[in-house]
Amino acid sequence: MDILETARLLRFQTEWERRWHYYETLLTAGIDAEEAQRIIDDVEADRAEEEFRHAA
């Protein structure tokens, strides 16, 4: 496994862990699973857009 592949795996793990944390938090707050997933998708899309703006 090369360094780039390792970095991609670590980034995936970090993103997955962040999404899981959001999901668990929303479920604990009483939000149903489908709505929680929609919210997480929106938050992640906003985060990606913000990263893109900062990179430009």
All heavy atoms as TSV, in Angstrom:
chain	resi	resn	atom	element	x	y	z
A	1	MET	N	N	0.861	-1.178	0.000
A	1	MET	CA	C	0.000	0.000	0.000
A	1	MET	C	C	0.906	1.240	0.000
A	1	MET	O	O	1.783	1.374	0.839
A	1	MET	CB	C	-0.887	-0.017	1.252
A	1	MET	CG	C	-1.798	1.166	1.356
A	1	MET	SD	S	-2.863	1.173	2.820
A	1	MET	CE	C	-3.743	-0.353	2.682
A	2	ASP	N	N	0.674	2.139	-0.958
A	2	ASP	CA	C	1.495	3.342	-1.016
A	2	ASP	C	C	0.905	4.457	-0.137
A	2	ASP	O	O	-0.190	4.324	0.413
A	2	ASP	CB	C	1.674	3.810	-2.453
A	2	ASP	CG	C	0.406	4.335	-3.094
A	2	ASP	OD1	O	-0.676	4.233	-2.466
A	2	ASP	OD2	O	0.479	4.854	-4.209
A	3	ILE	N	N	1.614	5.538	-0.016
A	3	ILE	CA	C	1.238	6.638	0.884
A	3	ILE	C	C	-0.078	7.297	0.448
A	3	ILE	O	O	-0.894	7.666	1.288
A	3	ILE	CB	C	2.372	7.671	1.017
A	3	ILE	CG1	C	2.086	8.665	2.144
A	3	ILE	CG2	C	2.609	8.408	-0.281
A	3	ILE	CD1	C	2.260	8.094	3.502
A	4	LEU	N	N	-0.308	7.426	-0.858
A	4	LEU	CA	C	-1.551	8.043	-1.331
A	4	LEU	C	C	-2.759	7.167	-1.022
A	4	LEU	O	O	-3.810	7.663	-0.623
A	4	LEU	CB	C	-1.479	8.333	-2.829
A	4	LEU	CG	C	-0.516	9.446	-3.235
A	4	LEU	CD1	C	-0.456	9.564	-4.757
A	4	LEU	CD2	C	-0.921	10.763	-2.620
A	5	GLU	N	N	-2.601	5.873	-1.203
A	5	GLU	CA	C	-3.691	4.958	-0.886
A	5	GLU	C	C	-3.995	4.989	0.614
A	5	GLU	O	O	-5.151	5.000	1.028
A	5	GLU	CB	C	-3.336	3.535	-1.324
A	5	GLU	CG	C	-4.474	2.561	-1.176
A	5	GLU	CD	C	-4.125	1.183	-1.712
A	5	GLU	OE1	O	-3.051	1.007	-2.336
A	5	GLU	OE2	O	-4.932	0.279	-1.497
A	6	THR	N	N	-2.958	5.041	1.422
A	6	THR	CA	C	-3.129	5.131	2.869
A	6	THR	C	C	-3.854	6.419	3.244
A	6	THR	O	O	-4.779	6.410	4.064
A	6	THR	CB	C	-1.761	5.078	3.575
A	6	THR	OG1	O	-1.112	3.869	3.221
A	6	THR	CG2	C	-1.918	5.150	5.080
A	7	ALA	N	N	-3.463	7.525	2.624
A	7	ALA	CA	C	-4.117	8.808	2.902
A	7	ALA	C	C	-5.587	8.770	2.519
A	7	ALA	O	O	-6.442	9.274	3.253
A	7	ALA	CB	C	-3.401	9.933	2.156
A	8	ARG	N	N	-5.907	8.165	1.376
A	8	ARG	CA	C	-7.310	8.052	0.952
A	8	ARG	C	C	-8.121	7.216	1.935
A	8	ARG	O	O	-9.252	7.548	2.269
A	8	ARG	CB	C	-7.397	7.435	-0.445
A	8	ARG	CG	C	-7.098	8.412	-1.541
A	8	ARG	CD	C	-7.377	7.806	-2.908
A	8	ARG	NE	N	-6.397	8.331	-3.830
A	8	ARG	CZ	C	-5.397	7.659	-4.355
A	8	ARG	NH1	N	-5.238	6.388	-4.122
A	8	ARG	NH2	N	-4.550	8.249	-5.164
A	9	LEU	N	N	-7.539	6.129	2.402
A	9	LEU	CA	C	-8.238	5.290	3.375
A	9	LEU	C	C	-8.470	6.034	4.681
A	9	LEU	O	O	-9.544	5.937	5.279
A	9	LEU	CB	C	-7.453	3.999	3.629
A	9	LEU	CG	C	-7.481	2.987	2.501
A	9	LEU	CD1	C	-6.533	1.840	2.812
A	9	LEU	CD2	C	-8.882	2.475	2.266
A	10	LEU	N	N	-7.479	6.782	5.136
A	10	LEU	CA	C	-7.644	7.550	6.368
A	10	LEU	C	C	-8.706	8.629	6.208
A	10	LEU	O	O	-9.507	8.858	7.109
A	10	LEU	CB	C	-6.317	8.170	6.805
A	10	LEU	CG	C	-5.292	7.186	7.343
A	10	LEU	CD1	C	-3.960	7.899	7.562
A	10	LEU	CD2	C	-5.778	6.527	8.619
A	11	ARG	N	N	-8.724	9.288	5.064
A	11	ARG	CA	C	-9.746	10.308	4.822
A	11	ARG	C	C	-11.138	9.680	4.793
A	11	ARG	O	O	-12.077	10.197	5.374
A	11	ARG	CB	C	-9.482	11.056	3.521
A	11	ARG	CG	C	-10.522	12.119	3.280
A	11	ARG	CD	C	-10.231	12.952	2.084
A	11	ARG	NE	N	-11.343	13.851	1.867
A	11	ARG	CZ	C	-11.218	15.114	1.595
A	11	ARG	NH1	N	-10.035	15.649	1.489
A	11	ARG	NH2	N	-12.284	15.855	1.400
A	12	PHE	N	N	-11.258	8.528	4.120
A	12	PHE	CA	C	-12.541	7.835	4.081
A	12	PHE	C	C	-12.985	7.473	5.492
A	12	PHE	O	O	-14.137	7.688	5.856
A	12	PHE	CB	C	-12.450	6.568	3.229
A	12	PHE	CG	C	-13.679	5.706	3.336
A	12	PHE	CD1	C	-14.830	6.047	2.645
A	12	PHE	CD2	C	-13.693	4.591	4.157
A	12	PHE	CE1	C	-15.979	5.275	2.764
A	12	PHE	CE2	C	-14.831	3.809	4.272
A	12	PHE	CZ	C	-15.978	4.154	3.584
A	13	GLN	N	N	-12.072	6.940	6.291
A	13	GLN	CA	C	-12.414	6.544	7.653
A	13	GLN	C	C	-12.872	7.761	8.445
A	13	GLN	O	O	-13.871	7.708	9.149
A	13	GLN	CB	C	-11.221	5.888	8.330
A	13	GLN	CG	C	-11.530	5.412	9.736
A	13	GLN	CD	C	-10.344	4.736	10.388
A	13	GLN	OE1	O	-9.230	4.771	9.888
A	13	GLN	NE2	N	-10.583	4.122	11.512
A	14	THR	N	N	-12.169	8.870	8.316
A	14	THR	CA	C	-12.526	10.086	9.033
A	14	THR	C	C	-13.905	10.579	8.609
A	14	THR	O	O	-14.730	10.925	9.450
A	14	THR	CB	C	-11.470	11.187	8.782
A	14	THR	OG1	O	-10.211	10.694	9.225
A	14	THR	CG2	C	-11.799	12.447	9.522
A	15	GLU	N	N	-14.175	10.589	7.297
A	15	GLU	CA	C	-15.485	11.027	6.807
A	15	GLU	C	C	-16.584	10.087	7.286
A	15	GLU	O	O	-17.650	10.520	7.699
A	15	GLU	CB	C	-15.479	11.117	5.286
A	15	GLU	CG	C	-14.649	12.266	4.771
A	15	GLU	CD	C	-14.528	12.279	3.266
A	15	GLU	OE1	O	-15.086	11.400	2.588
A	15	GLU	OE2	O	-13.848	13.190	2.765
A	16	TRP	N	N	-16.308	8.802	7.232
A	16	TRP	CA	C	-17.294	7.818	7.681
A	16	TRP	C	C	-17.580	7.991	9.169
A	16	TRP	O	O	-18.737	7.970	9.586
A	16	TRP	CB	C	-16.779	6.403	7.406
A	16	TRP	CG	C	-17.802	5.364	7.714
A	16	TRP	CD1	C	-18.759	4.895	6.872
A	16	TRP	CD2	C	-17.998	4.695	8.961
A	16	TRP	NE1	N	-19.534	3.954	7.519
A	16	TRP	CE2	C	-19.088	3.817	8.805
A	16	TRP	CE3	C	-17.359	4.741	10.194
A	16	TRP	CZ2	C	-19.543	3.002	9.828
A	16	TRP	CZ3	C	-17.817	3.922	11.213
A	16	TRP	CH2	C	-18.893	3.073	11.021
A	17	GLU	N	N	-16.533	8.184	9.954
A	17	GLU	CA	C	-16.712	8.376	11.401
A	17	GLU	C	C	-17.506	9.640	11.697
A	17	GLU	O	O	-18.355	9.662	12.587
A	17	GLU	CB	C	-15.354	8.418	12.106
A	17	GLU	CG	C	-14.678	7.079	12.163
A	17	GLU	CD	C	-13.252	7.139	12.665
A	17	GLU	OE1	O	-12.680	8.241	12.755
A	17	GLU	OE2	O	-12.709	6.070	12.953
A	18	ARG	N	N	-17.227	10.702	10.952
A	18	ARG	CA	C	-17.957	11.959	11.152
A	18	ARG	C	C	-19.438	11.760	10.828
A	18	ARG	O	O	-20.313	12.152	11.599
A	18	ARG	CB	C	-17.367	13.057	10.272
A	18	ARG	CG	C	-18.039	14.406	10.467
A	18	ARG	CD	C	-17.432	15.514	9.634
A	18	ARG	NE	N	-17.411	15.197	8.220
A	18	ARG	CZ	C	-16.303	15.016	7.519
A	18	ARG	NH1	N	-15.123	15.109	8.088
A	18	ARG	NH2	N	-16.371	14.746	6.233
A	19	ARG	N	N	-19.728	11.105	9.699
A	19	ARG	CA	C	-21.123	10.852	9.324
A	19	ARG	C	C	-21.812	9.974	10.365
A	19	ARG	O	O	-22.964	10.206	10.709
A	19	ARG	CB	C	-21.196	10.197	7.945
A	19	ARG	CG	C	-20.844	11.149	6.814
A	19	ARG	CD	C	-20.944	10.469	5.473
A	19	ARG	NE	N	-22.312	10.160	5.116
A	19	ARG	CZ	C	-23.137	10.984	4.455
A	19	ARG	NH1	N	-22.711	12.161	4.085
A	19	ARG	NH2	N	-24.352	10.607	4.172
A	20	TRP	N	N	-21.115	8.967	10.865
A	20	TRP	CA	C	-21.693	8.077	11.871
A	20	TRP	C	C	-22.020	8.861	13.139
A	20	TRP	O	O	-23.074	8.684	13.733
A	20	TRP	CB	C	-20.754	6.916	12.174
A	20	TRP	CG	C	-21.326	5.976	13.176
A	20	TRP	CD1	C	-20.966	5.841	14.474
A	20	TRP	CD2	C	-22.414	5.066	12.973
A	20	TRP	NE1	N	-21.743	4.895	15.081
A	20	TRP	CE2	C	-22.643	4.404	14.193
A	20	TRP	CE3	C	-23.210	4.758	11.872
A	20	TRP	CZ2	C	-23.642	3.452	14.340
A	20	TRP	CZ3	C	-24.200	3.799	12.032
A	20	TRP	CH2	C	-24.404	3.159	13.248
A	21	HIS	N	N	-21.103	9.739	13.533
A	21	HIS	CA	C	-21.340	10.558	14.729
A	21	HIS	C	C	-22.574	11.439	14.529
A	21	HIS	O	O	-23.423	11.532	15.424
A	21	HIS	CB	C	-20.122	11.421	15.041
A	21	HIS	CG	C	-20.344	12.379	16.162
A	21	HIS	ND1	N	-20.437	11.975	17.485
A	21	HIS	CD2	C	-20.528	13.714	16.167
A	21	HIS	CE1	C	-20.672	13.041	18.244
A	21	HIS	NE2	N	-20.720	14.093	17.469
A	22	TYR	N	N	-22.690	12.102	13.384
A	22	TYR	CA	C	-23.875	12.921	13.096
A	22	TYR	C	C	-25.144	12.068	13.164
A	22	TYR	O	O	-26.143	12.451	13.752
A	22	TYR	CB	C	-23.799	13.531	11.691
A	22	TYR	CG	C	-22.774	14.601	11.462
A	22	TYR	CD1	C	-22.369	14.914	10.170
A	22	TYR	CD2	C	-22.196	15.321	12.507
A	22	TYR	CE1	C	-21.434	15.900	9.926
A	22	TYR	CE2	C	-21.258	16.300	12.267
A	22	TYR	CZ	C	-20.874	16.586	10.982
A	22	TYR	OH	O	-19.959	17.552	10.718
A	23	TYR	N	N	-25.073	10.895	12.536
A	23	TYR	CA	C	-26.233	10.002	12.470
A	23	TYR	C	C	-26.680	9.589	13.873
A	23	TYR	O	O	-27.853	9.691	14.217
A	23	TYR	CB	C	-25.865	8.777	11.626
A	23	TYR	CG	C	-27.004	7.858	11.324
A	23	TYR	CD1	C	-27.993	8.236	10.429
A	23	TYR	CD2	C	-27.087	6.603	11.910
A	23	TYR	CE1	C	-29.047	7.384	10.126
A	23	TYR	CE2	C	-28.129	5.741	11.611
A	23	TYR	CZ	C	-29.104	6.137	10.724
A	23	TYR	OH	O	-30.144	5.299	10.438
A	24	GLU	N	N	-25.737	9.148	14.685
A	24	GLU	CA	C	-26.064	8.746	16.053
A	24	GLU	C	C	-26.641	9.909	16.860
A	24	GLU	O	O	-27.600	9.742	17.609
A	24	GLU	CB	C	-24.823	8.192	16.764
A	24	GLU	CG	C	-24.421	6.821	16.288
A	24	GLU	CD	C	-25.439	5.770	16.703
A	24	GLU	OE1	O	-25.778	5.695	17.888
A	24	GLU	OE2	O	-25.883	5.028	15.812
A	25	THR	N	N	-26.083	11.083	16.690
A	25	THR	CA	C	-26.565	12.270	17.406
A	25	THR	C	C	-27.999	12.597	17.000
A	25	THR	O	O	-28.844	12.867	17.853
A	25	THR	CB	C	-25.648	13.478	17.127
A	25	THR	OG1	O	-24.324	13.150	17.557
A	25	THR	CG2	C	-26.128	14.716	17.853
A	26	LEU	N	N	-28.279	12.558	15.701
A	26	LEU	CA	C	-29.628	12.873	15.224
A	26	LEU	C	C	-30.640	11.823	15.675
A	26	LEU	O	O	-31.758	12.160	16.069
A	26	LEU	CB	C	-29.625	13.008	13.703
A	26	LEU	CG	C	-28.864	14.230	13.175
A	26	LEU	CD1	C	-28.670	14.129	11.671
A	26	LEU	CD2	C	-29.567	15.521	13.551
A	27	LEU	N	N	-30.253	10.552	15.625
A	27	LEU	CA	C	-31.164	9.508	16.100
A	27	LEU	C	C	-31.456	9.673	17.588
A	27	LEU	O	O	-32.607	9.516	18.018
A	27	LEU	CB	C	-30.585	8.123	15.822
A	27	LEU	CG	C	-30.513	7.693	14.361
A	27	LEU	CD1	C	-29.908	6.297	14.261
A	27	LEU	CD2	C	-31.865	7.750	13.686
A	28	THR	N	N	-30.435	9.997	18.353
A	28	THR	CA	C	-30.611	10.210	19.793
A	28	THR	C	C	-31.546	11.385	20.056
A	28	THR	O	O	-32.310	11.377	21.022
A	28	THR	CB	C	-29.247	10.457	20.474
A	28	THR	OG1	O	-28.431	9.308	20.248
A	28	THR	CG2	C	-29.390	10.678	21.961
A	29	ALA	N	N	-31.523	12.368	19.168
A	29	ALA	CA	C	-32.385	13.542	19.306
A	29	ALA	C	C	-33.826	13.246	18.893
A	29	ALA	O	O	-34.694	14.110	18.991
A	29	ALA	CB	C	-31.842	14.697	18.476
A	30	GLY	N	N	-34.071	12.024	18.396
A	30	GLY	CA	C	-35.431	11.639	18.047
A	30	GLY	C	C	-35.794	11.817	16.589
A	30	GLY	O	O	-36.958	11.685	16.210
A	31	ILE	N	N	-34.814	12.104	15.757
A	31	ILE	CA	C	-35.073	12.270	14.327
A	31	ILE	C	C	-35.039	10.895	13.675
A	31	ILE	O	O	-34.168	10.074	13.982
A	31	ILE	CB	C	-34.026	13.212	13.706
A	31	ILE	CG1	C	-34.198	14.599	14.321
A	31	ILE	CG2	C	-34.137	13.247	12.192
A	31	ILE	CD1	C	-33.159	15.596	13.931
A	32	ASP	N	N	-35.997	10.629	12.775
A	32	ASP	CA	C	-36.039	9.303	12.157
A	32	ASP	C	C	-34.859	9.119	11.197
A	32	ASP	O	O	-34.222	10.067	10.771
A	32	ASP	CB	C	-37.378	9.035	11.457
A	32	ASP	CG	C	-37.589	9.875	10.220
A	32	ASP	OD1	O	-36.829	9.706	9.248
A	32	ASP	OD2	O	-38.534	10.688	10.213
A	33	ALA	N	N	-34.593	7.866	10.876
A	33	ALA	CA	C	-33.392	7.497	10.125
A	33	ALA	C	C	-33.314	8.174	8.751
A	33	ALA	O	O	-32.251	8.657	8.355
A	33	ALA	CB	C	-33.317	5.985	9.974
A	34	GLU	N	N	-34.421	8.216	8.011
A	34	GLU	CA	C	-34.400	8.831	6.679
A	34	GLU	C	C	-34.121	10.326	6.754
A	34	GLU	O	O	-33.354	10.868	5.956
A	34	GLU	CB	C	-35.718	8.575	5.961
A	34	GLU	CG	C	-35.875	7.152	5.485
A	34	GLU	CD	C	-37.171	6.950	4.710
A	34	GLU	OE1	O	-37.708	7.928	4.150
A	34	GLU	OE2	O	-37.634	5.802	4.676
A	35	GLU	N	N	-34.750	10.997	7.698
A	35	GLU	CA	C	-34.521	12.440	7.868
A	35	GLU	C	C	-33.086	12.695	8.319
A	35	GLU	O	O	-32.444	13.643	7.857
A	35	GLU	CB	C	-35.519	13.016	8.877
A	35	GLU	CG	C	-35.387	14.506	9.083
A	35	GLU	CD	C	-35.785	15.343	7.870
A	35	GLU	OE1	O	-36.277	14.797	6.876
A	35	GLU	OE2	O	-35.568	16.567	7.929
A	36	ALA	N	N	-32.570	11.858	9.201
A	36	ALA	CA	C	-31.190	12.006	9.663
A	36	ALA	C	C	-30.230	11.891	8.481
A	36	ALA	O	O	-29.300	12.695	8.352
A	36	ALA	CB	C	-30.865	10.957	10.723
A	37	GLN	N	N	-30.468	10.928	7.611
A	37	GLN	CA	C	-29.602	10.757	6.448
A	37	GLN	C	C	-29.680	11.963	5.520
A	37	GLN	O	O	-28.665	12.417	5.002
A	37	GLN	CB	C	-29.985	9.487	5.688
A	37	GLN	CG	C	-29.005	9.120	4.606
A	37	GLN	CD	C	-27.626	8.838	5.157
A	37	GLN	OE1	O	-27.474	8.089	6.106
A	37	GLN	NE2	N	-26.619	9.442	4.583
A	38	ARG	N	N	-30.867	12.518	5.325
A	38	ARG	CA	C	-31.027	13.708	4.480
A	38	ARG	C	C	-30.257	14.893	5.066
A	38	ARG	O	O	-29.560	15.615	4.353
A	38	ARG	CB	C	-32.501	14.072	4.317
A	38	ARG	CG	C	-32.737	15.175	3.290
A	38	ARG	CD	C	-34.135	15.751	3.358
A	38	ARG	NE	N	-34.424	16.397	4.618
A	38	ARG	CZ	C	-33.921	17.581	5.016
A	38	ARG	NH1	N	-33.062	18.215	4.261
A	38	ARG	NH2	N	-34.259	18.112	6.167
A	39	ILE	N	N	-30.375	15.072	6.365
A	39	ILE	CA	C	-29.667	16.170	7.038
A	39	ILE	C	C	-28.158	16.007	6.893
A	39	ILE	O	O	-27.439	16.959	6.573
A	39	ILE	CB	C	-30.070	16.250	8.524
A	39	ILE	CG1	C	-31.532	16.701	8.647
A	39	ILE	CG2	C	-29.143	17.174	9.299
A	39	ILE	CD1	C	-32.116	16.542	10.040
A	40	ILE	N	N	-27.675	14.796	7.115
A	40	ILE	CA	C	-26.236	14.540	6.993
A	40	ILE	C	C	-25.764	14.813	5.571
A	40	ILE	O	O	-24.714	15.436	5.370
A	40	ILE	CB	C	-25.909	13.096	7.417
A	40	ILE	CG1	C	-26.163	12.919	8.912
A	40	ILE	CG2	C	-24.468	12.729	7.065
A	40	ILE	CD1	C	-26.202	11.486	9.366
A	41	ASP	N	N	-26.519	14.376	4.588
A	41	ASP	CA	C	-26.150	14.638	3.197
A	41	ASP	C	C	-26.071	16.135	2.931
A	41	ASP	O	O	-25.144	16.604	2.257
A	41	ASP	CB	C	-27.146	13.980	2.244
A	41	ASP	CG	C	-27.039	12.463	2.225
A	41	ASP	OD1	O	-26.024	11.912	2.713
A	41	ASP	OD2	O	-27.997	11.826	1.737
A	42	ASP	N	N	-27.020	16.899	3.449
A	42	ASP	CA	C	-27.008	18.359	3.281
A	42	ASP	C	C	-25.795	18.988	3.960
A	42	ASP	O	O	-25.126	19.855	3.397
A	42	ASP	CB	C	-28.287	18.987	3.840
A	42	ASP	CG	C	-29.514	18.696	3.000
A	42	ASP	OD1	O	-29.365	18.201	1.864
A	42	ASP	OD2	O	-30.632	18.950	3.493
A	43	VAL	N	N	-25.503	18.547	5.168
A	43	VAL	CA	C	-24.354	19.087	5.911
A	43	VAL	C	C	-23.057	18.766	5.178
A	43	VAL	O	O	-22.191	19.633	5.018
A	43	VAL	CB	C	-24.317	18.532	7.355
A	43	VAL	CG1	C	-22.989	18.815	8.032
A	43	VAL	CG2	C	-25.462	19.090	8.172
A	44	GLU	N	N	-22.924	17.544	4.713
A	44	GLU	CA	C	-21.710	17.148	4.000
A	44	GLU	C	C	-21.571	17.906	2.678
A	44	GLU	O	O	-20.472	18.287	2.291
A	44	GLU	CB	C	-21.696	15.641	3.764
A	44	GLU	CG	C	-21.472	14.848	5.028
A	44	GLU	CD	C	-20.101	15.068	5.631
A	44	GLU	OE1	O	-19.086	14.982	4.914
A	44	GLU	OE2	O	-20.049	15.339	6.839
A	45	ALA	N	N	-22.671	18.137	1.978
A	45	ALA	CA	C	-22.619	18.908	0.729
A	45	ALA	C	C	-22.182	20.339	1.010
A	45	ALA	O	O	-21.359	20.899	0.279
A	45	ALA	CB	C	-23.972	18.880	0.036
A	46	ASP	N	N	-22.709	20.932	2.067
A	46	ASP	CA	C	-22.306	22.289	2.447
A	46	ASP	C	C	-20.827	22.335	2.818
A	46	ASP	O	O	-20.113	23.265	2.449
A	46	ASP	CB	C	-23.146	22.803	3.617
A	46	ASP	CG	C	-24.581	23.105	3.239
A	46	ASP	OD1	O	-24.880	23.166	2.029
A	46	ASP	OD2	O	-25.408	23.264	4.167
A	47	ARG	N	N	-20.363	21.322	3.544
A	47	ARG	CA	C	-18.961	21.270	3.948
A	47	ARG	C	C	-18.053	21.147	2.725
A	47	ARG	O	O	-17.036	21.831	2.615
A	47	ARG	CB	C	-18.718	20.094	4.902
A	47	ARG	CG	C	-17.330	20.089	5.523
A	47	ARG	CD	C	-17.080	18.839	6.333
A	47	ARG	NE	N	-17.152	17.633	5.525
A	47	ARG	CZ	C	-16.210	17.248	4.664
A	47	ARG	NH1	N	-15.143	17.987	4.484
A	47	ARG	NH2	N	-16.344	16.134	3.974
A	48	ALA	N	N	-18.423	20.307	1.778
A	48	ALA	CA	C	-17.635	20.127	0.558
A	48	ALA	C	C	-17.599	21.423	-0.255
A	48	ALA	O	O	-16.556	21.795	-0.801
A	48	ALA	CB	C	-18.199	18.990	-0.276
A	49	GLU	N	N	-18.737	22.113	-0.326
A	49	GLU	CA	C	-18.787	23.384	-1.054
A	49	GLU	C	C	-17.885	24.421	-0.386
A	49	GLU	O	O	-17.172	25.157	-1.062
A	49	GLU	CB	C	-20.227	23.885	-1.094
A	49	GLU	CG	C	-20.409	25.140	-1.913
A	49	GLU	CD	C	-21.864	25.574	-1.967
A	49	GLU	OE1	O	-22.735	24.695	-2.162
A	49	GLU	OE2	O	-22.116	26.785	-1.798
A	50	GLU	N	N	-17.891	24.460	0.919
A	50	GLU	CA	C	-17.042	25.395	1.669
A	50	GLU	C	C	-15.562	25.071	1.443
A	50	GLU	O	O	-14.758	25.989	1.249
A	50	GLU	CB	C	-17.384	25.333	3.157
A	50	GLU	CG	C	-16.733	26.404	3.987
A	50	GLU	CD	C	-17.239	27.797	3.669
A	50	GLU	OE1	O	-18.388	27.943	3.223
A	50	GLU	OE2	O	-16.480	28.762	3.873
A	51	GLU	N	N	-15.201	23.805	1.455
A	51	GLU	CA	C	-13.814	23.398	1.179
A	51	GLU	C	C	-13.405	23.847	-0.226
A	51	GLU	O	O	-12.306	24.334	-0.426
A	51	GLU	CB	C	-13.663	21.887	1.266
A	51	GLU	CG	C	-13.368	21.366	2.634
A	51	GLU	CD	C	-13.102	19.863	2.628
A	51	GLU	OE1	O	-12.886	19.267	1.547
A	51	GLU	OE2	O	-13.125	19.292	3.718
A	52	PHE	N	N	-14.306	23.683	-1.189
A	52	PHE	CA	C	-14.019	24.060	-2.573
A	52	PHE	C	C	-13.780	25.572	-2.668
A	52	PHE	O	O	-12.859	26.020	-3.328
A	52	PHE	CB	C	-15.167	23.634	-3.476
A	52	PHE	CG	C	-14.966	24.005	-4.908
A	52	PHE	CD1	C	-14.079	23.293	-5.705
A	52	PHE	CD2	C	-15.652	25.059	-5.472
A	52	PHE	CE1	C	-13.870	23.622	-7.033
A	52	PHE	CE2	C	-15.458	25.405	-6.803
A	52	PHE	CZ	C	-14.576	24.683	-7.570
A	53	ARG	N	N	-14.617	26.356	-1.977
A	53	ARG	CA	C	-14.460	27.817	-2.012
A	53	ARG	C	C	-13.130	28.247	-1.421
A	53	ARG	O	O	-12.485	29.156	-1.924
A	53	ARG	CB	C	-15.600	28.503	-1.279
A	53	ARG	CG	C	-16.809	28.721	-2.154
A	53	ARG	CD	C	-17.798	29.559	-1.453
A	53	ARG	NE	N	-18.632	28.627	-0.702
A	53	ARG	CZ	C	-19.661	28.968	0.039
A	53	ARG	NH1	N	-19.972	30.222	0.183
A	53	ARG	NH2	N	-20.380	28.073	0.639
A	54	HIS	N	N	-12.712	27.593	-0.338
A	54	HIS	CA	C	-11.453	27.958	0.312
A	54	HIS	C	C	-10.251	27.550	-0.537
A	54	HIS	O	O	-9.212	28.178	-0.471
A	54	HIS	CB	C	-11.354	27.331	1.693
A	54	HIS	CG	C	-12.183	28.011	2.732
A	54	HIS	ND1	N	-13.018	29.059	2.485
A	54	HIS	CD2	C	-12.294	27.781	4.051
A	54	HIS	CE1	C	-13.610	29.445	3.575
A	54	HIS	NE2	N	-13.206	28.682	4.560
A	55	ALA	N	N	-10.408	26.497	-1.311
A	55	ALA	CA	C	-9.322	26.023	-2.150
A	55	ALA	C	C	-9.144	26.912	-3.387
A	55	ALA	O	O	-8.058	26.964	-3.954
A	55	ALA	CB	C	-9.579	24.585	-2.596
A	56	ALA	N	N	-10.198	27.593	-3.792
A	56	ALA	CA	C	-10.139	28.415	-5.013
A	56	ALA	C	C	-9.479	29.747	-4.778
A	56	ALA	O	O	-9.176	30.202	-3.783
A	56	ALA	CB	C	-11.540	28.644	-5.558
